[in-house]
Amino acid sequence: MNRIFKTGAITLYTCVVLIIAGGFAAYELVQGLMWKQETKRFAESAGRSEAMGLFKKGYRWKYVIDGKRDEDTRLNRMDGPFELFAVFYQPSLGSAHKFATETYVSAFNAQMDTMIAKPERFLGAPNNAGAANRSQPTRVETNRTSVGAGFDR
């Protein structure tokens, strides 16, 4: 009877440990997926934003991942109308850095392609150029007595 009790206790203990380990594994899996999605969104946003800023300043280039780089480096090569630059990349930083860099480069290059194809969308008139045609709030002038003038009583 004592042996059956020990076997049952060990089985119960093993099941509890497996359930807890499974819970931790599921938590880490979800955290990994959330991390990857957040990194993807940030890298895409940063790539598109930098591409738009450079395009508006007149720069036309694309990034490539060309081995280990301590900074962005001009490659003195062309890809159609684009000059190529090797982007900062450190393989020793691991898979997260590689994923973020690949996503950033892809978004940057796609945005440059879009802007070259339709430059009028990105180089049009400034936002306030049509202000005269739009309804603008006006300041209402009133005859107010200044605080220093006081009141006549």
VEXNUGU-180580 format. One line per 2 residues: number of its first residue (from 1); their letters; for each residue x, y, z of C-alpha. Coordinates in Angstrom, 1 decimal, padded with zeros to 4 digits. Layout:
<sites>
NUM = a = X,Y,Z  ...;
</sites>
This chain:
<sites>
1 = mn = 000.0,000.0,000.0  002.8,002.3,000.9;
3 = ri = 004.5,001.6,-002.5  001.3,002.5,-004.3;
5 = fk = 001.0,005.8,-002.4  004.6,006.7,-003.3;
7 = tg = 004.0,005.9,-007.0  000.8,008.0,-007.0;
9 = ai = 002.6,010.9,-005.3  005.5,010.8,-007.8;
11 = tl = 003.0,010.7,-010.7  001.0,013.6,-009.3;
13 = yt = 004.2,015.6,-008.7  005.4,014.8,-012.2;
15 = cv = 002.1,015.9,-013.7  002.2,019.2,-011.8;
17 = vl = 005.7,019.9,-012.9  004.9,019.2,-016.5;
19 = ii = 001.8,021.5,-016.4  003.9,024.3,-014.9;
21 = ag = 006.6,023.8,-017.5  004.0,023.7,-020.3;
23 = gf = 002.6,027.0,-018.9  006.0,028.6,-018.9;
25 = aa = 006.7,027.4,-022.4  003.4,028.7,-023.7;
27 = ye = 004.1,032.1,-022.0  007.5,032.3,-023.6;
29 = lv = 006.0,031.4,-027.0  003.4,034.2,-026.8;
31 = qg = 006.1,036.6,-025.5  008.3,035.7,-028.5;
33 = lm = 005.5,036.2,-031.0  004.6,039.6,-029.4;
35 = wk = 008.2,040.7,-029.4  008.7,039.8,-033.0;
37 = qe = 005.5,041.6,-034.1  006.4,044.7,-032.2;
39 = tk = 010.0,044.7,-033.6  008.6,044.3,-037.1;
41 = rf = 006.2,047.3,-036.7  008.9,049.5,-035.3;
43 = ae = 011.5,048.6,-038.0  009.0,049.1,-040.8;
45 = sa = 008.0,052.5,-039.4  011.6,053.6,-039.0;
47 = gr = 012.6,052.4,-042.5  009.7,054.2,-044.2;
49 = se = 010.2,057.3,-042.1  013.9,057.6,-042.9;
51 = am = 013.2,056.9,-046.6  010.7,059.7,-046.8;
53 = gl = 012.9,062.2,-045.0  015.9,061.4,-047.3;
55 = fk = 013.7,061.5,-050.4  012.4,064.9,-049.6;
57 = kg = 016.0,066.1,-049.2  016.8,064.8,-052.7;
59 = yr = 018.7,061.7,-051.7  018.0,058.5,-053.7;
61 = wk = 019.6,055.4,-052.3  018.8,051.9,-051.1;
63 = yv = 020.2,049.9,-048.3  021.7,046.4,-048.5;
65 = id = 023.0,044.1,-045.8  026.6,043.5,-046.8;
67 = gk = 028.2,041.7,-044.0  029.4,043.2,-040.7;
69 = rd = 029.3,047.0,-040.7  029.9,049.5,-037.8;
71 = ed = 028.1,052.3,-039.7  026.2,052.9,-042.9;
73 = tr = 028.7,052.7,-045.7  028.5,053.9,-049.4;
75 = ln = 029.3,051.0,-051.7  029.9,053.0,-054.9;
77 = rm = 027.5,050.7,-056.7  024.1,051.5,-058.3;
79 = dg = 020.8,049.7,-058.5  019.0,051.5,-061.3;
81 = pf = 018.5,055.1,-060.1  019.6,054.2,-056.6;
83 = el = 023.0,054.4,-055.0  023.6,051.5,-052.7;
85 = fa = 024.6,051.8,-049.1  025.5,048.9,-046.7;
87 = vf = 023.5,049.4,-043.5  024.9,049.0,-040.0;
89 = yq = 024.8,045.3,-039.1  026.5,043.3,-036.5;
91 = ps = 025.9,039.5,-036.8  027.2,039.0,-033.3;
93 = lg = 024.1,040.7,-031.9  022.0,037.7,-032.8;
95 = sa = 018.8,036.8,-034.5  016.8,039.7,-033.1;
97 = hk = 019.2,042.3,-034.6  019.2,040.4,-037.9;
99 = fa = 015.4,040.3,-038.1  015.1,044.0,-037.2;
101 = te = 017.7,045.0,-039.8  016.2,042.9,-042.6;
103 = ty = 012.8,044.3,-041.9  014.1,047.9,-041.8;
105 = vs = 016.0,047.5,-045.1  013.0,045.9,-046.8;
107 = af = 010.7,048.7,-045.6  013.2,051.5,-046.5;
109 = na = 013.8,050.1,-050.0  010.0,049.5,-050.7;
111 = qm = 009.3,053.1,-049.6  012.0,054.4,-051.9;
113 = dt = 010.5,052.4,-054.8  007.1,053.8,-054.1;
115 = mi = 008.3,057.4,-054.0  010.3,057.1,-057.2;
117 = ak = 007.2,055.6,-058.9  004.9,058.4,-057.7;
119 = pe = 007.1,061.4,-056.7  004.2,063.9,-056.9;
121 = rf = 002.6,062.2,-053.9  005.6,062.9,-051.8;
123 = lg = 007.1,066.1,-053.2  003.8,068.0,-053.6;
125 = ap = 003.0,071.4,-052.1  003.5,071.9,-048.4;
127 = nn = 000.6,071.2,-046.1  -000.2,074.9,-045.6;
129 = ag = -000.2,075.9,-049.2  -004.0,075.6,-049.5;
131 = aa = -004.7,077.4,-046.3  -006.2,080.4,-048.1;
133 = nr = -008.8,078.2,-049.7  -009.8,076.4,-046.5;
135 = sq = -011.9,077.7,-043.7  -009.5,078.9,-041.0;
137 = pt = -010.5,079.8,-037.5  -010.3,083.6,-036.9;
139 = rv = -009.6,085.4,-033.7  -012.6,087.3,-032.5;
141 = et = -011.7,090.8,-031.5  -013.7,092.4,-028.8;
143 = nr = -013.5,095.8,-027.1  -012.2,094.9,-023.7;
145 = ts = -011.0,097.2,-021.1  -007.5,096.5,-020.2;
147 = vg = -006.8,095.3,-016.7  -004.7,098.4,-016.0;
149 = ag = -007.5,100.8,-017.0  -009.8,099.8,-014.2;
151 = fd = -013.5,100.4,-014.0  -015.5,103.6,-013.7;
153 = r = -018.0,103.4,-010.8;
</sites>
